[in-house]
Amino acid sequence: MTPSSLIRKRFFAWTQAWQSVDWLLLVLPIGMTIFASLLIGSTQLHLGKADLAWNHAVMGLIGVALALWFARSRYEALLEWRWVIYAITNISLVLVMLFGTVGNGAQSWIPIGSFYVQPSEFAKIGLIITLAAILKDRNSVTLMGLVKALAITAIPWVLVFLQPDLGTALVFGAITVGMLYWSNMNPGWLVLLVSPIIAAIVFHVSLPVWVGWVVFTGILAWFTLPLPLYSTVATVVVNSVSGKLGSLLWGLLQDYQKDRLLLFTNPEKDPLGGGYHLIQSKIAIGSGQLWGRGLFQGTQTQLSFIPEQHTDFIFSAVGEELGFMGAIALVIAYWLICLRLMIIAQNAKDNFGSLLAVGVLSMIVFQVIINIGMTIGIAPITGIPLPWMSYGRSAILTNFIAVGIVESVANFRFRLKFTD
């Protein structure tokens, strides 16, 4: 074989190895990361600093390398390592409680030299892998399968909640519900699963609605659970006492977390305190109008009216400097990412791969909706970052690793039909 033919053969083999990769799913996050680096630089321009923008770009580059590595690795290998991954996830969350650094009211970071690692971010991937492994089998869609999945979720959820990191704890819940639904778990069980939370909220809003909700859950339990009489009584009792339980859980939250959850409905109640972020964010987004003030030209952004804008409130910089059109373009990009994730989940060769894709989809959808919602005042401020846009080294690595795992599902699919 001549050298030229050998080169052609190796090049063909290399291209074949990447033939099934979903390039749109990879290109869009890369574009977002570059875009975010510019906006992060804009939020820091008044300080004369560019280190955060460069850090975001560098971590994005490392994230792309990790995504490509995972894309070329067989995702089935994660099945063999699922319990090791789960153990590492929980051990890291325990370590952060013992040796972690406190920031923004939560003990969530472990210092490693000059780098601060946030284990709760990587725990999202650990939870997705573990849940996908236990939900992939047909017998997982039973009550015992549901209990097992909830037990798996409960340990890291409690550890994150105690940091306290309410935002990440909510993301864990969204991931779990999304993957349970995709595994063909009875939808009625999922409604009953979240019913105490809904009852606790409704109890403090409208007593007639709360009574109606309790009756509805009792009827649902009668038709979906075994031992209908006992199940219905238990469901009614749990939802009836959830009002008091909600008050108890409310007492466990820090004052700043209570403000974040309540002030979005009326930020003017504390305009110089808990409501300040939201008021300034809405002013910034509104001032952008249709086309925005221009990159590096936003007055709210350049004059630092929005604290920590480069993290949770980066979308306000998008709205101010690039206007409604820029914000819509970003939302469309997220929609395309989610569409590709759904297509990969549907075309995966097995349930494990499909569940991995849906877990990542649930994580991204929830974070995007809540983050954008809180910057425009229609969702509580919970400290959830905007994927690939918000500054956060652990977060951006987590998101790229998640994409890489889903790319592996796409790259190593052999038949285009979801199977039981």
N, C-alpha and C positions, 0 to 999 in steps of 0.2 A: 504494500500500500504506500502510495506516494505521500509526501508531507502535506501537500495541498488537500488530498482526499481525506487524510486523517483529520486535518483542521476542520474541513466541512462536516465530517462525521461527528466530531466532538461539538461543533457549534449546533448541529441539528439536535443532538442529544440534549444540549443545554436548553435550547428553545422548547423542546418537547416537555422538559421538566417544568417549564413555567406556562405551558399552554392553557391550563385551566384556571390560572390565577385570575381573580376578579380585579382588574387594574383600576377600574373606576372606584372601587372600595378603598384602594390604597392611595390613589391620586388625590381624592377629595380631602382626606385628613391631612395629607402633606400640604396641599394648598391652604387649608385652614391654619395650619401651624405657621406657615410663612406670613399669612395675613395677620394672624394673632401677634406675631413678633413685631410687626409694624405698629399695631395698635397699642401693644404694651409699651413700645418705645415712645409712643405719643403720650401715654399717661405719665411717663417719667421725664418727659422733655423739660418740664419746668424745673426739675431738680438737676438738670444737666447730666443725667445718668443714662447709660445705655446698657448696663450690665444685665438687667433683667430681661431685656429683649434678646440679647445675645445668648443668655442662659436658656431661654425658651427655645431658641432656634437650635442650639447645640443638643439639648435634650430631645428635641424633635428628631434630629439626625440620628441620635442613638436609638430612639424609638423605632425609626424606619428600619434600621439595621436589625433590630430585634424582631420586628414584624416579618421581614424577609426571611430571617432564620426560622421562625416558627412556620411560615408558609411552606418552607421546603422540608419541614419535619412532619412525620406522620402523627396526626392528632390522636390516633388510637393508642399511642404510647402513654398518653395521659391517664388512660384507664388503669394501667399497672401502677402508676404513681399516685393515684387519687388519695389514698389515705395518708401517704407521706406529705402530699401537698396540703391536705386538710390539717394535719398535725402542725406543720410549719406555720400555717395561717394562724392557728390558735395560739401557738407558742409566741409568735411575734406580737400578737395582740396583748398577751400577758406581759411580755417584756416591756412594751411601751407603757403599761400601767405602773410597772416597777421602776423603770429607769427613764421614762419619756420626759420630753420637754414640753412645758405648757405654753400654748400660744392661742390667742383669741378665745380664752376661756376653756380650752380643751387640751388635755394631755394626750396628744396624738402623734408626736414626732420622736424619733430616736436619732440622736446626733451621731454621725459617723464621720469624724474629722470635721470638715467644713460643710458636709452634705447632711441634710436632714431628711430621713426616710419616714414616710407616713405609711405604716403597715396596713392601716385600714383601707387604703386605696388598692393595694395588691390583694387584700383579702376578698375583694369583689371577684377577682378571677378565681381564687381558690374556692369560693363558694359556688361559682358557676360550674367549675369542673366537677366538684364533688356531687352537686345535685344532678348534673347530667349523667353521671355514672350510676346513681342509684335509681333514677327515673327512667332509664333507657329500656328496662324490661317490662314485659306485658303485665306482670303481677304487681307492678308498682302503683297501678291506678286503683288501689284498694284503700280502705280506711287505714290499714296498717302501713301501707306505703306512704300515705299522707302524714301519718304520725312520725314515721321515720324521717321524712323530708323536713318536717318542722323541727324535729330534734336536732338534725344536722345544722339547720339554720340558727337554732336558738343559741348555741354556744358562742359563735363569733358575734351574733347580734347583741347579746348581753354585754360582751366584752367591749364592743364599740359604743354601746349606749352608755356604759359606765364611764367613758373617758371624760366628759360626755360629748359624743359626736352624733347629734340627732340627725343631721343630714345624711351621713353614710348609713346610719341605721335604717332610715327610710328607703335608701337605695337597695339595701339588702332585702327589705320587704317587697319592693317592686320586682326585683330579680326572681325571688321565690314564687310570687304569685304568677308572673309571666311564664315561668318554666313549668309550674304545676298545671296551668291551663293548657299549655302546648303538649304536655304529656297525656292529654285526654282525661285528666282528673275531672270528676263530676263538678260542673260549674256551681251547683247548689252548695257543695261543700266549701268552695272558695268564698261564696257570699257569706256563709255561716262563719267562716274563719275570720273575716274582717268585720263581722256584724257587731261585736262588742265595742270596737273602736268607733264605728258609726253611731251606735247607740249612745256612747259616752259624749260624743259631740252634740248629737241632736237633743239629748237630755237638757243641755244648758241653753238650747236655742228655742225649742218649742215642745212643750209637754204633749200636746195632742199628736204631733208628728212622731214623737218618741213612742207613744202608746201604739200607734199604727205600725211602727217599725218592729216593735216587740211581737205584735200579733203576726206580722208577715214572716218573721224568722221562725216563729213557732210552727206555722203552716209549712214552711219550707223544710224544717226538720222532720216533720211528720211524713212527708213524701220522699225524702232523700236519704234518711238515716235508718239503720237497723233499730229494732226495738222502738217503734214509733212513739209509744206513750212515754217511755222514760227519756228518750232523746228530746222530745218536744218539751217536757217539763224542765229538763236540764238547760235547754236552749233559752227558754223563757226566763228562767231564774238568772242565768248568766247575763242576759241582755237587760234584765230589770235592775240588777245591782251594778251595772256598768257605769251608771252615773256617778256613784260614789267612788268606784274604782278609778274613773277618769280623774276625779278630784285628787285621789291619792297619787296617781302617776304625774299629774300636773305639779304636785308639790315636790316631786323629785327633780324637776327641771330647774336649771339655773335661771336667775332673773333675766339675764340677757336673752336666753332662749325663749322665755315667755314673751318678752317684748317682740322678738322676731316673729312669733306665731300670731300675735294679736294686732300689732301696730300696722300691718299692711292694709287693714280695713279702714283705719283712720290715722294715718301718720302725723296729721296735724296735732294730734293729742300730745305728742312729745316732739315738736319740730326741731329741737336742738339736741335731742338724745336719740332714743331708739328709732324715731321716725325720720331722722335726718338723712340717712342713706337713701331711703326710698324717695323722699321729696326731691332731692337733688338729682337722682337717677331719672325721674319722670320729667323734670325740667330739661335735662340734657337730651333725652330722647325726643321730647316734643320740639325742642329748638332746632333739631336736625331737619325737620320738615321733609320734603320729598327727596332731595338730592344731598342733603347734609351740608355742613359748613366747610367741608374739605379736610383731608387727612392732615393732621398736626395743627388744625385751625379751630378745634372745638374749645370754646371759652370755659365751659364747665370742666372739661378734661384738662386743659392746660393750666387752669388756675387751681386745680386740686380741690374742687368743691366736693368730690365724691371720694371718701377715704377708701383705700384698698381697691381702687377701681380696676387694677390690673388682674385681680383674682375673680371674686364672685360677681362683680358688676362690670365686667368687660363689655357686655352687650350694650350698656349705656354709651360707651365710647363708639360702638358701631353705629348706634342710632343718631348720635350727635354729629359725628364727622362724615358719615356716609349716608345718612338719612334713611327714609323709608325704603328706598330701593336697595340700599346696601343691606339693611336688615332682612328684607324679603329674600335677597339673593342668598344670604347665610342660611335662612330657614329652608330654602329649597335645597341647598347643599346637604343639610341634615336629612331632609326627606329622601334624597337620593341614596344617602348612606343606609338609611333604614330600609329602603326598598331593596337594595342589594343584599342586605342581611336577611331579609325575609325570603328572597328568592333562593339564596344559598340554603336556608333552613328547609325550604320545600324540596330542594333538589339533592339534599344530602343522601349519601348512600345508606346511612343507618340512623337510628334514633339518637345515638350518642352525639354524633356530629350535628344533627338537627337541633338538639337541645342546647348544645354549645352556642350555636348561632342565635337562638332565641334568647338565651341568657344575656348575651352581649347586646342584642337588640333591646331587651327590657331595660338594661342598665342605661343605655344611651338615650332612649326615648324619655325615660323618667327624668334624667338629669337635664335634658334640653328643655322639656316642658316646665319643670319647676324653676330652673335658673332664669329663663326668659320671662316666665310668669312673675317671678319676684321682682325683676327689674322694672316691670311696667305696672306693678301694683295689683296683680290678680292672684298672687300666690304668696304664702308666708315666706319670710326671709329665713332660710334654713342652712345657709352656708354650703350649698351644693354647687360645684364648679361647672362651667360650661365646657363640654369635651373639646379638647384641642385648642380652645380659645383662652380659657382662664390660665393664668400663670400658676404653675405647680409642677415641680419636677416629678414627683411620684405619680401624680394624676396623668400627666402626658405619657409617661412610660406605660402605665396601666392600660391606657386607651389603645396605644399602638400594639402592645402585646395581645390585647383582646382581638384586635383586627387581624393580627398575624395568625392567631389560632383559628379564626373563622376562614381566613384565606387557605389554611391547610385543609379545612373541611371542603372548600371548593376545589382545591388543587388535586385532592386525592379521591374525588368522587368517581365511581365507576359506572353507576347507573343513575338515571335522572328521575327516580321515583322514590318517594318517602315510603318506607316499609314499617310494618309493625313487627 
